[in-house]
Amino acid sequence: MAPQSNSEIMQLSRKYLVNALIPREPIAVKRASGLLVEDYDGNVYTDLFAGISTNNFGHCHPEVVEAVIEQVRKFMHVSGFYYHMPEIELAKTILQHTPSNISKVFFCNSGSEAVDGSVKFAKKLALRENRTGSIVVALKGSFHGRLSLTLSLTGQRKYKNNLGNYANYPGIVHAPCPYYYRYGGGLSAREFGERCADEVADIIDHYTSGDVAGVVVEPILGEGGIIVPPDTYLPRLSKICADRAVPLIVDEVQTGFGRTGRLFACEHWGINPDIMAMAKALGAGLPLGAVAVSERVDNALEKGDHFTTFFANPVVCAASLAGLRVLMRDRLHENAAIQGEFMLKFMKELENHPKIGEVRGKGLMIGIEVVEDKESKKPSSETAEKIKLNMLKKGYLIGVGGVFKNVLRIQPPLTIDGETAVKAVHALSDSLKNL
């Protein structure tokens, strides 16, 4: 007999799946559509987390579903040894919307693979330019994945505990995080942004061998706590890298495809990276990642340098193409900017609450920092969990993240409407009152 409840499915999960999985919510999903998720106990939730900022176009968008069905009827997998049109059409579509210096695309299966491939390409470029590329600079507080190299790049200890050398890829150096709320130290936001960027220059020039393959940054740090850098940070960092001919690798895995109110978050600061890592929303609900590179990087690559069995899986490419058509036709990135501005404006009022340290974000990527008290700014992960549980009881799914696990993450599908946004803000305000 098939399981009929959340608890039955949770028991089966504990019986058959490894212990390594993260702690999960007590929800077993039965179906999902648009903004709504239904579990096996009959509960219906409004999704304000979008599968970790992935379901940008909503759950099971009809056009994405039809595109998948149509492609499945043709062929599902042929491997990267053969050509097919979905991969060409998708690459062309992506390149129509990336910064102007980006010219080629490699497809993979996840964000971790995309970041890993980005660093590999940067190291190959270094060798082509008669450098060893032994050093890669990342940021404290960052998150780039859970495989060995990407875990080493990740600037958070909690993901690396008891993993030893697996999470210690050689040559990784971490620069200061542009986390103004917590580390501003009395500086203005402008000064702090410049100082954080200058620290990267100092690391390159004085505290490494100087042979840097690349600098890896998230335009907005997602898992780190929705950390939006000061406006002076990324432009200055980009110039620092350009002046030293060091490739700038932008991790748009979480921020890409409309999430922040622009198609890519780097557009907010006019950045032209050498390499872009993408995933999450790119697959429109299916696993897909990509590495997009400049001509300079592409010219350093040789046939056979990189490959995966599931390169540009045609079914996933079809889903992605359908999702991107919806994104552009319905201008969902513009809706993200409008609804995000509204939600952020009213959530800013929550800063009057003694347990809320800061509300920040861009578009529909909003973080709410929960603290013990405003004076000490001591992180309160326990209170953040209570608020998340209150929201769950009210029928809303939100996330909790951050370096200290104390940041509420509001990242709904970009299809959210004004009425739903208003109700969500009121529910969050009530959840705080119910603490």
TORKOL-4160 file (C-alpha; in steps of 0.2 Angstrom, whole numbers, padded with zeros to 4 digits, m for minus):
435
<pt num="1" X="0000" Y="0000" Z="0000"/>
<pt num="2" X="0007" Y="0017" Z="m0005"/>
<pt num="3" X="0011" Y="0029" Z="0009"/>
<pt num="4" X="m0003" Y="0041" Z="0014"/>
<pt num="5" X="0004" Y="0053" Z="0026"/>
<pt num="6" X="0019" Y="0064" Z="0029"/>
<pt num="7" X="0025" Y="0054" Z="0044"/>
<pt num="8" X="0025" Y="0038" Z="0034"/>
<pt num="9" X="0036" Y="0045" Z="0020"/>
<pt num="10" X="0047" Y="0052" Z="0033"/>
<pt num="11" X="0049" Y="0035" Z="0041"/>
<pt num="12" X="0054" Y="0028" Z="0024"/>
<pt num="13" X="0066" Y="0042" Z="0021"/>
<pt num="14" X="0075" Y="0038" Z="0037"/>
<pt num="15" X="0075" Y="0019" Z="0032"/>
<pt num="16" X="0082" Y="0021" Z="0015"/>
<pt num="17" X="0092" Y="0037" Z="0013"/>
<pt num="18" X="0109" Y="0042" Z="0020"/>
<pt num="19" X="0111" Y="0051" Z="0036"/>
<pt num="20" X="0121" Y="0065" Z="0026"/>
<pt num="21" X="0106" Y="0074" Z="0021"/>
<pt num="22" X="0102" Y="0091" Z="0029"/>
<pt num="23" X="0088" Y="0092" Z="0042"/>
<pt num="24" X="0072" Y="0093" Z="0033"/>
<pt num="25" X="0055" Y="0101" Z="0036"/>
<pt num="26" X="0041" Y="0089" Z="0041"/>
<pt num="27" X="0033" Y="0090" Z="0024"/>
<pt num="28" X="0031" Y="0077" Z="0011"/>
<pt num="29" X="0027" Y="0085" Z="m0006"/>
<pt num="30" X="0012" Y="0077" Z="m0015"/>
<pt num="31" X="0010" Y="0090" Z="m0029"/>
<pt num="32" X="0015" Y="0108" Z="m0032"/>
<pt num="33" X="0008" Y="0121" Z="m0045"/>
<pt num="34" X="0012" Y="0140" Z="m0047"/>
<pt num="35" X="0015" Y="0147" Z="m0029"/>
<pt num="36" X="0007" Y="0133" Z="m0020"/>
<pt num="37" X="0014" Y="0117" Z="m0012"/>
<pt num="38" X="0003" Y="0103" Z="m0005"/>
<pt num="39" X="0008" Y="0089" Z="0006"/>
<pt num="40" X="0002" Y="0071" Z="0010"/>
<pt num="41" X="m0008" Y="0078" Z="0025"/>
<pt num="42" X="m0018" Y="0089" Z="0014"/>
<pt num="43" X="m0009" Y="0105" Z="0020"/>
<pt num="44" X="m0007" Y="0119" Z="0006"/>
<pt num="45" X="0007" Y="0131" Z="0008"/>
<pt num="46" X="0012" Y="0147" Z="m0001"/>
<pt num="47" X="0030" Y="0145" Z="m0007"/>
<pt num="48" X="0041" Y="0159" Z="m0002"/>
<pt num="49" X="0057" Y="0150" Z="m0004"/>
<pt num="50" X="0055" Y="0143" Z="m0022"/>
<pt num="51" X="0065" Y="0127" Z="m0020"/>
<pt num="52" X="0080" Y="0137" Z="m0013"/>
<pt num="53" X="0078" Y="0151" Z="m0026"/>
<pt num="54" X="0076" Y="0139" Z="m0040"/>
<pt num="55" X="0058" Y="0139" Z="m0046"/>
<pt num="56" X="0058" Y="0156" Z="m0052"/>
<pt num="57" X="0044" Y="0153" Z="m0064"/>
<pt num="58" X="0033" Y="0144" Z="m0052"/>
<pt num="59" X="0030" Y="0126" Z="m0049"/>
<pt num="60" X="0026" Y="0115" Z="m0065"/>
<pt num="61" X="0023" Y="0130" Z="m0076"/>
<pt num="62" X="0012" Y="0123" Z="m0090"/>
<pt num="63" X="0023" Y="0129" Z="m0104"/>
<pt num="64" X="0038" Y="0121" Z="m0096"/>
<pt num="65" X="0029" Y="0104" Z="m0093"/>
<pt num="66" X="0023" Y="0104" Z="m0111"/>
<pt num="67" X="0040" Y="0107" Z="m0118"/>
<pt num="68" X="0047" Y="0093" Z="m0107"/>
<pt num="69" X="0033" Y="0081" Z="m0114"/>
<pt num="70" X="0036" Y="0086" Z="m0132"/>
<pt num="71" X="0055" Y="0083" Z="m0130"/>
<pt num="72" X="0053" Y="0067" Z="m0121"/>
<pt num="73" X="0043" Y="0060" Z="m0135"/>
<pt num="74" X="0058" Y="0064" Z="m0147"/>
<pt num="75" X="0073" Y="0058" Z="m0137"/>
<pt num="76" X="0079" Y="0060" Z="m0119"/>
<pt num="77" X="0097" Y="0057" Z="m0119"/>
<pt num="78" X="0111" Y="0055" Z="m0132"/>
<pt num="79" X="0126" Y="0061" Z="m0123"/>
<pt num="80" X="0138" Y="0075" Z="m0127"/>
<pt num="81" X="0145" Y="0064" Z="m0141"/>
<pt num="82" X="0131" Y="0070" Z="m0152"/>
<pt num="83" X="0124" Y="0087" Z="m0157"/>
<pt num="84" X="0106" Y="0092" Z="m0155"/>
<pt num="85" X="0096" Y="0108" Z="m0157"/>
<pt num="86" X="0090" Y="0111" Z="m0139"/>
<pt num="87" X="0108" Y="0114" Z="m0133"/>
<pt num="88" X="0111" Y="0126" Z="m0148"/>
<pt num="89" X="0095" Y="0136" Z="m0145"/>
<pt num="90" X="0098" Y="0137" Z="m0126"/>
<pt num="91" X="0116" Y="0143" Z="m0128"/>
<pt num="92" X="0111" Y="0156" Z="m0140"/>
<pt num="93" X="0096" Y="0162" Z="m0129"/>
<pt num="94" X="0108" Y="0163" Z="m0114"/>
<pt num="95" X="0121" Y="0173" Z="m0123"/>
<pt num="96" X="0108" Y="0185" Z="m0129"/>
<pt num="97" X="0106" Y="0191" Z="m0111"/>
<pt num="98" X="0123" Y="0189" Z="m0103"/>
<pt num="99" X="0136" Y="0204" Z="m0102"/>
<pt num="100" X="0143" Y="0208" Z="m0119"/>
<pt num="101" X="0160" Y="0200" Z="m0116"/>
<pt num="102" X="0153" Y="0183" Z="m0113"/>
<pt num="103" X="0153" Y="0173" Z="m0129"/>
<pt num="104" X="0152" Y="0154" Z="m0126"/>
<pt num="105" X="0143" Y="0142" Z="m0114"/>
<pt num="106" X="0147" Y="0125" Z="m0107"/>
<pt num="107" X="0132" Y="0115" Z="m0099"/>
<pt num="108" X="0133" Y="0104" Z="m0083"/>
<pt num="109" X="0121" Y="0098" Z="m0070"/>
<pt num="110" X="0122" Y="0109" Z="m0055"/>
<pt num="111" X="0129" Y="0124" Z="m0047"/>
<pt num="112" X="0143" Y="0115" Z="m0039"/>
<pt num="113" X="0148" Y="0108" Z="m0056"/>
<pt num="114" X="0147" Y="0126" Z="m0064"/>
<pt num="115" X="0158" Y="0134" Z="m0051"/>
<pt num="116" X="0170" Y="0119" Z="m0052"/>
<pt num="117" X="0171" Y="0121" Z="m0071"/>
<pt num="118" X="0173" Y="0140" Z="m0069"/>
<pt num="119" X="0189" Y="0138" Z="m0059"/>
<pt num="120" X="0195" Y="0124" Z="m0070"/>
<pt num="121" X="0193" Y="0135" Z="m0085"/>
<pt num="122" X="0202" Y="0150" Z="m0076"/>
<pt num="123" X="0217" Y="0138" Z="m0072"/>
<pt num="124" X="0218" Y="0133" Z="m0090"/>
<pt num="125" X="0218" Y="0151" Z="m0095"/>
<pt num="126" X="0232" Y="0155" Z="m0083"/>
<pt num="127" X="0243" Y="0141" Z="m0090"/>
<pt num="128" X="0239" Y="0147" Z="m0108"/>
<pt num="129" X="0245" Y="0164" Z="m0102"/>
<pt num="130" X="0261" Y="0157" Z="m0095"/>
<pt num="131" X="0256" Y="0158" Z="m0077"/>
<pt num="132" X="0253" Y="0143" Z="m0065"/>
<pt num="133" X="0237" Y="0150" Z="m0058"/>
<pt num="134" X="0240" Y="0141" Z="m0041"/>
<pt num="135" X="0229" Y="0153" Z="m0031"/>
<pt num="136" X="0211" Y="0156" Z="m0031"/>
<pt num="137" X="0203" Y="0170" Z="m0021"/>
<pt num="138" X="0185" Y="0168" Z="m0013"/>
<pt num="139" X="0176" Y="0177" Z="0000"/>
<pt num="140" X="0173" Y="0173" Z="0019"/>
<pt num="141" X="0155" Y="0169" Z="0021"/>
<pt num="142" X="0153" Y="0163" Z="0003"/>
<pt num="143" X="0144" Y="0147" Z="m0002"/>
<pt num="144" X="0149" Y="0139" Z="m0019"/>
<pt num="145" X="0144" Y="0120" Z="m0017"/>
<pt num="146" X="0148" Y="0104" Z="m0007"/>
<pt num="147" X="0160" Y="0095" Z="m0018"/>
<pt num="148" X="0179" Y="0096" Z="m0014"/>
<pt num="149" X="0184" Y="0111" Z="m0024"/>
<pt num="150" X="0168" Y="0121" Z="m0021"/>
<pt num="151" X="0168" Y="0117" Z="m0003"/>
<pt num="152" X="0185" Y="0123" Z="m0001"/>
<pt num="153" X="0180" Y="0139" Z="m0010"/>
<pt num="154" X="0165" Y="0141" Z="0002"/>
<pt num="155" X="0170" Y="0153" Z="0016"/>
<pt num="156" X="0159" Y="0145" Z="0030"/>
<pt num="157" X="0166" Y="0132" Z="0042"/>
<pt num="158" X="0149" Y="0124" Z="0046"/>
<pt num="159" X="0149" Y="0115" Z="0029"/>
<pt num="160" X="0167" Y="0109" Z="0031"/>
<pt num="161" X="0167" Y="0101" Z="0049"/>
<pt num="162" X="0175" Y="0084" Z="0051"/>
<pt num="163" X="0179" Y="0083" Z="0032"/>
<pt num="164" X="0198" Y="0086" Z="0033"/>
<pt num="165" X="0208" Y="0088" Z="0017"/>
<pt num="166" X="0192" Y="0085" Z="0007"/>
<pt num="167" X="0187" Y="0103" Z="0010"/>
<pt num="168" X="0205" Y="0110" Z="0009"/>
<pt num="169" X="0209" Y="0111" Z="m0010"/>
<pt num="170" X="0226" Y="0119" Z="m0011"/>
<pt num="171" X="0228" Y="0137" Z="m0015"/>
<pt num="172" X="0212" Y="0144" Z="m0009"/>
<pt num="173" X="0213" Y="0160" Z="0000"/>
<pt num="174" X="0198" Y="0169" Z="0008"/>
<pt num="175" X="0196" Y="0188" Z="0007"/>
<pt num="176" X="0185" Y="0198" Z="0019"/>
<pt num="177" X="0166" Y="0197" Z="0017"/>
<pt num="178" X="0157" Y="0214" Z="0012"/>
<pt num="179" X="0145" Y="0211" Z="0026"/>
<pt num="180" X="0142" Y="0229" Z="0031"/>
<pt num="181" X="0129" Y="0226" Z="0045"/>
<pt num="182" X="0140" Y="0215" Z="0054"/>
<pt num="183" X="0158" Y="0221" Z="0050"/>
<pt num="184" X="0156" Y="0239" Z="0045"/>
<pt num="185" X="0165" Y="0245" Z="0060"/>
<pt num="186" X="0159" Y="0263" Z="0060"/>
<pt num="187" X="0164" Y="0266" Z="0041"/>
<pt num="188" X="0152" Y="0273" Z="0029"/>
<pt num="189" X="0145" Y="0260" Z="0017"/>
<pt num="190" X="0155" Y="0268" Z="0003"/>
<pt num="191" X="0171" Y="0267" Z="0013"/>
<pt num="192" X="0168" Y="0249" Z="0019"/>
<pt num="193" X="0165" Y="0243" Z="0001"/>
<pt num="194" X="0181" Y="0251" Z="m0005"/>
<pt num="195" X="0191" Y="0243" Z="0009"/>
<pt num="196" X="0184" Y="0226" Z="0006"/>
<pt num="197" X="0189" Y="0227" Z="m0012"/>
<pt num="198" X="0206" Y="0234" Z="m0008"/>
<pt num="199" X="0209" Y="0219" Z="0004"/>
<pt num="200" X="0208" Y="0208" Z="m0012"/>
<pt num="201" X="0221" Y="0219" Z="m0020"/>
<pt num="202" X="0232" Y="0217" Z="m0005"/>
<pt num="203" X="0230" Y="0198" Z="m0005"/>
<pt num="204" X="0235" Y="0197" Z="m0023"/>
<pt num="205" X="0249" Y="0209" Z="m0022"/>
<pt num="206" X="0257" Y="0205" Z="m0005"/>
<pt num="207" X="0250" Y="0189" Z="0003"/>
<pt num="208" X="0250" Y="0176" Z="m0010"/>
<pt num="209" X="0263" Y="0171" Z="m0024"/>
<pt num="210" X="0254" Y="0183" Z="m0035"/>
<pt num="211" X="0249" Y="0170" Z="m0047"/>
<pt num="212" X="0231" Y="0171" Z="m0046"/>
<pt num="213" X="0220" Y="0160" Z="m0057"/>
<pt num="214" X="0204" Y="0170" Z="m0053"/>
<pt num="215" X="0193" Y="0179" Z="m0040"/>
<pt num="216" X="0176" Y="0170" Z="m0036"/>
<pt num="217" X="0162" Y="0181" Z="m0030"/>
<pt num="218" X="0143" Y="0180" Z="m0027"/>
<pt num="219" X="0136" Y="0197" Z="m0032"/>
<pt num="220" X="0124" Y="0194" Z="m0017"/>
<pt num="221" X="0129" Y="0181" Z="m0005"/>
<pt num="222" X="0115" Y="0169" Z="m0004"/>
<pt num="223" X="0118" Y="0155" Z="0009"/>
<pt num="224" X="0129" Y="0168" Z="0018"/>
<pt num="225" X="0113" Y="0177" Z="0023"/>
<pt num="226" X="0107" Y="0187" Z="0008"/>
<pt num="227" X="0122" Y="0199" Z="0010"/>
<pt num="228" X="0121" Y="0214" Z="m0002"/>
<pt num="229" X="0138" Y="0222" Z="m0004"/>
<pt num="230" X="0140" Y="0241" Z="m0003"/>
<pt num="231" X="0138" Y="0249" Z="m0021"/>
<pt num="232" X="0156" Y="0253" Z="m0021"/>
<pt num="233" X="0162" Y="0235" Z="m0019"/>
<pt num="234" X="0160" Y="0226" Z="m0035"/>
<pt num="235" X="0165" Y="0240" Z="m0047"/>
<pt num="236" X="0181" Y="0242" Z="m0037"/>
<pt num="237" X="0184" Y="0224" Z="m0036"/>
<pt num="238" X="0181" Y="0222" Z="m0055"/>
<pt num="239" X="0194" Y="0236" Z="m0059"/>
<pt num="240" X="0206" Y="0228" Z="m0047"/>
<pt num="241" X="0205" Y="0211" Z="m0056"/>
<pt num="242" X="0206" Y="0220" Z="m0073"/>
<pt num="243" X="0221" Y="0230" Z="m0069"/>
<pt num="244" X="0230" Y="0214" Z="m0064"/>
<pt num="245" X="0223" Y="0203" Z="m0078"/>
<pt num="246" X="0215" Y="0192" Z="m0065"/>
<pt num="247" X="0199" Y="0184" Z="m0071"/>
<pt num="248" X="0183" Y="0189" Z="m0061"/>
<pt num="249" X="0172" Y="0173" Z="m0059"/>
<pt num="250" X="0154" Y="0178" Z="m0054"/>
<pt num="251" X="0144" Y="0165" Z="m0046"/>
<pt num="252" X="0126" Y="0169" Z="m0052"/>
<pt num="253" X="0119" Y="0151" Z="m0047"/>
<pt num="254" X="0107" Y="0159" Z="m0035"/>
<pt num="255" X="0105" Y="0177" Z="m0041"/>
<pt num="256" X="0103" Y="0173" Z="m0060"/>
<pt num="257" X="0088" Y="0173" Z="m0071"/>
<pt num="258" X="0078" Y="0187" Z="m0064"/>
<pt num="259" X="0079" Y="0184" Z="m0045"/>
<pt num="260" X="0086" Y="0201" Z="m0040"/>
<pt num="261" X="0076" Y="0212" Z="m0052"/>
<pt num="262" X="0088" Y="0211" Z="m0066"/>
<pt num="263" X="0092" Y="0196" Z="m0077"/>
<pt num="264" X="0109" Y="0194" Z="m0068"/>
<pt num="265" X="0114" Y="0202" Z="m0052"/>
<pt num="266" X="0130" Y="0208" Z="m0059"/>
<pt num="267" X="0120" Y="0220" Z="m0070"/>
<pt num="268" X="0116" Y="0231" Z="m0054"/>
<pt num="269" X="0134" Y="0236" Z="m0054"/>
<pt num="270" X="0138" Y="0236" Z="m0072"/>
<pt num="271" X="0151" Y="0221" Z="m0070"/>
<pt num="272" X="0158" Y="0212" Z="m0085"/>
<pt num="273" X="0165" Y="0196" Z="m0078"/>
<pt num="274" X="0177" Y="0184" Z="m0088"/>
<pt num="275" X="0167" Y="0169" Z="m0082"/>
<pt num="276" X="0149" Y="0166" Z="m0075"/>
<pt num="277" X="0143" Y="0151" Z="m0066"/>
<pt num="278" X="0124" Y="0148" Z="m0067"/>
<pt num="279" X="0112" Y="0135" Z="m0062"/>
<pt num="280" X="0096" Y="0134" Z="m0051"/>
<pt num="281" X="0082" Y="0144" Z="m0060"/>
<pt num="282" X="0091" Y="0140" Z="m0077"/>
<pt num="283" X="0084" Y="0122" Z="m0077"/>
<pt num="284" X="0066" Y="0129" Z="m0074"/>
<pt num="285" X="0064" Y="0115" Z="m0060"/>
<pt num="286" X="0076" Y="0102" Z="m0068"/>
<pt num="287" X="0094" Y="0100" Z="m0064"/>
<pt num="288" X="0105" Y="0111" Z="m0075"/>
<pt num="289" X="0120" Y="0121" Z="m0073"/>
<pt num="290" X="0131" Y="0132" Z="m0085"/>
<pt num="291" X="0148" Y="0140" Z="m0087"/>
<pt num="292" X="0148" Y="0155" Z="m0098"/>
<pt num="293" X="0165" Y="0162" Z="m0103"/>
<pt num="294" X="0173" Y="0177" Z="m0112"/>
<pt num="295" X="0182" Y="0174" Z="m0129"/>
<pt num="296" X="0198" Y="0176" Z="m0119"/>
<pt num="297" X="0194" Y="0161" Z="m0109"/>
<pt num="298" X="0187" Y="0151" Z="m0123"/>
<pt num="299" X="0203" Y="0153" Z="m0133"/>
<pt num="300" X="0213" Y="0145" Z="m0119"/>
<pt num="301" X="0202" Y="0129" Z="m0120"/>
<pt num="302" X="0206" Y="0114" Z="m0131"/>
<pt num="303" X="0195" Y="0100" Z="m0137"/>
<pt num="304" X="0192" Y="0087" Z="m0123"/>
<pt num="305" X="0197" Y="0099" Z="m0109"/>
<pt num="306" X="0180" Y="0097" Z="m0101"/>
<pt num="307" X="0165" Y="0085" Z="m0103"/>
<pt num="308" X="0151" Y="0076" Z="m0093"/>
<pt num="309" X="0140" Y="0062" Z="m0099"/>
<pt num="310" X="0124" Y="0072" Z="m0096"/>
<pt num="311" X="0131" Y="0088" Z="m0105"/>
<pt num="312" X="0116" Y="0098" Z="m0111"/>
<pt num="313" X="0103" Y="0085" Z="m0108"/>
<pt num="314" X="0090" Y="0088" Z="m0121"/>
<pt num="315" X="0075" Y="0086" Z="m0110"/>
<pt num="316" X="0082" Y="0099" Z="m0097"/>
<pt num="317" X="0087" Y="0110" Z="m0111"/>
<pt num="318" X="0069" Y="0110" Z="m0118"/>
<pt num="319" X="0063" Y="0114" Z="m0100"/>
<pt num="320" X="0076" Y="0128" Z="m0098"/>
<pt num="321" X="0071" Y="0136" Z="m0115"/>
<pt num="322" X="0053" Y="0136" Z="m0111"/>
<pt num="323" X="0056" Y="0144" Z="m0094"/>
<pt num="324" X="0067" Y="0158" Z="m0102"/>
<pt num="325" X="0054" Y="0161" Z="m0114"/>
<pt num="326" X="0041" Y="0164" Z="m0100"/>
<pt num="327" X="0054" Y="0174" Z="m0091"/>
<pt num="328" X="0057" Y="0186" Z="m0105"/>
<pt num="329" X="0039" Y="0187" Z="m0112"/>
<pt num="330" X="0031" Y="0190" Z="m0095"/>
<pt num="331" X="0045" Y="0201" Z="m0089"/>
<pt num="332" X="0046" Y="0192" Z="m0073"/>
<pt num="333" X="0063" Y="0200" Z="m0068"/>
<pt num="334" X="0053" Y="0217" Z="m0069"/>
<pt num="335" X="0039" Y="0209" Z="m0058"/>
<pt num="336" X="0053" Y="0203" Z="m0046"/>
<pt num="337" X="0059" Y="0221" Z="m0045"/>
<pt num="338" X="0042" Y="0228" Z="m0042"/>
<pt num="339" X="0036" Y="0215" Z="m0029"/>
<pt num="340" X="0053" Y="0215" Z="m0021"/>
<pt num="341" X="0053" Y="0233" Z="m0019"/>
<pt num="342" X="0036" Y="0233" Z="m0011"/>
<pt num="343" X="0040" Y="0218" Z="0001"/>
<pt num="344" X="0057" Y="0226" Z="0006"/>
<pt num="345" X="0049" Y="0242" Z="0010"/>
<pt num="346" X="0036" Y="0235" Z="0021"/>
<pt num="347" X="0048" Y="0222" Z="0029"/>
<pt num="348" X="0060" Y="0236" Z="0033"/>
<pt num="349" X="0046" Y="0241" Z="0046"/>
<pt num="350" X="0050" Y="0225" Z="0055"/>
<pt num="351" X="0067" Y="0233" Z="0060"/>
<pt num="352" X="0057" Y="0241" Z="0074"/>
<pt num="353" X="0056" Y="0224" Z="0082"/>
<pt num="354" X="0069" Y="0221" Z="0095"/>
<pt num="355" X="0074" Y="0204" Z="0088"/>
<pt num="356" X="0076" Y="0211" Z="0070"/>
<pt num="357" X="0094" Y="0218" Z="0066"/>
<pt num="358" X="0092" Y="0222" Z="0048"/>
<pt num="359" X="0081" Y="0219" Z="0033"/>
<pt num="360" X="0091" Y="0219" Z="0016"/>
<pt num="361" X="0090" Y="0212" Z="m0002"/>
<pt num="362" X="0087" Y="0216" Z="m0020"/>
<pt num="363" X="0072" Y="0210" Z="m0030"/>
<pt num="364" X="0064" Y="0195" Z="m0023"/>
<pt num="365" X="0080" Y="0190" Z="m0014"/>
<pt num="366" X="0077" Y="0196" Z="0004"/>
<pt num="367" X="0086" Y="0192" Z="0020"/>
<pt num="368" X="0080" Y="0197" Z="0038"/>
<pt num="369" X="0094" Y="0196" Z="0051"/>
<pt num="370" X="0087" Y="0190" Z="0068"/>
<pt num="371" X="0097" Y="0194" Z="0083"/>
<pt num="372" X="0096" Y="0193" Z="0102"/>
<pt num="373" X="0096" Y="0212" Z="0104"/>
<pt num="374" X="0100" Y="0226" Z="0093"/>
<pt num="375" X="0115" Y="0233" Z="0103"/>
<pt num="376" X="0125" Y="0217" Z="0103"/>
<pt num="377" X="0119" Y="0211" Z="0086"/>
<pt num="378" X="0122" Y="0193" Z="0093"/>
<pt num="379" X="0114" Y="0181" Z="0080"/>
<pt num="380" X="0099" Y="0171" Z="0086"/>
<pt num="381" X="0097" Y="0155" Z="0076"/>
<pt num="382" X="0084" Y="0149" Z="0089"/>
<pt num="383" X="0073" Y="0164" Z="0086"/>
<pt num="384" X="0074" Y="0163" Z="0067"/>
<pt num="385" X="0069" Y="0144" Z="0068"/>
<pt num="386" X="0054" Y="0149" Z="0079"/>
<pt num="387" X="0049" Y="0162" Z="0066"/>
<pt num="388" X="0050" Y="0150" Z="0052"/>
<pt num="389" X="0039" Y="0138" Z="0062"/>
<pt num="390" X="0026" Y="0151" Z="0065"/>
<pt num="391" X="0026" Y="0155" Z="0046"/>
<pt num="392" X="0024" Y="0136" Z="0042"/>
<pt num="393" X="0009" Y="0135" Z="0054"/>
<pt num="394" X="0002" Y="0150" Z="0044"/>
<pt num="395" X="0004" Y="0141" Z="0028"/>
<pt num="396" X="0020" Y="0149" Z="0021"/>
<pt num="397" X="0037" Y="0141" Z="0017"/>
<pt num="398" X="0052" Y="0152" Z="0020"/>
<pt num="399" X="0071" Y="0148" Z="0022"/>
<pt num="400" X="0083" Y="0151" Z="0036"/>
<pt num="401" X="0102" Y="0153" Z="0032"/>
<pt num="402" X="0117" Y="0164" Z="0035"/>
<pt num="403" X="0134" Y="0161" Z="0042"/>
<pt num="404" X="0126" Y="0160" Z="0059"/>
<pt num="405" X="0110" Y="0152" Z="0054"/>
<pt num="406" X="0100" Y="0167" Z="0059"/>
<pt num="407" X="0094" Y="0175" Z="0043"/>
<pt num="408" X="0076" Y="0172" Z="0036"/>
<pt num="409" X="0076" Y="0170" Z="0018"/>
<pt num="410" X="0062" Y="0176" Z="0007"/>
<pt num="411" X="0064" Y="0171" Z="m0011"/>
<pt num="412" X="0047" Y="0167" Z="m0019"/>
<pt num="413" X="0044" Y="0162" Z="m0037"/>
<pt num="414" X="0045" Y="0178" Z="m0048"/>
<pt num="415" X="0027" Y="0175" Z="m0053"/>
<pt num="416" X="0021" Y="0181" Z="m0036"/>
<pt num="417" X="0007" Y="0194" Z="m0037"/>
<pt num="418" X="0004" Y="0209" Z="m0026"/>
<pt num="419" X="m0011" Y="0202" Z="m0016"/>
<pt num="420" X="0000" Y="0187" Z="m0011"/>
<pt num="421" X="0015" Y="0198" Z="m0007"/>
<pt num="422" X="0004" Y="0209" Z="0005"/>
<pt num="423" X="m0003" Y="0193" Z="0014"/>
<pt num="424" X="0015" Y="0186" Z="0015"/>
<pt num="425" X="0021" Y="0202" Z="0023"/>
<pt num="426" X="0007" Y="0203" Z="0036"/>
<pt num="427" X="0009" Y="0184" Z="0040"/>
<pt num="428" X="0028" Y="0188" Z="0044"/>
<pt num="429" X="0023" Y="0203" Z="0054"/>
<pt num="430" X="0011" Y="0192" Z="0064"/>
<pt num="431" X="0024" Y="0178" Z="0066"/>
<pt num="432" X="0035" Y="0190" Z="0075"/>
<pt num="433" X="0021" Y="0196" Z="0086"/>
<pt num="434" X="0018" Y="0178" Z="0091"/>
<pt num="435" X="0036" Y="0175" Z="0097"/>
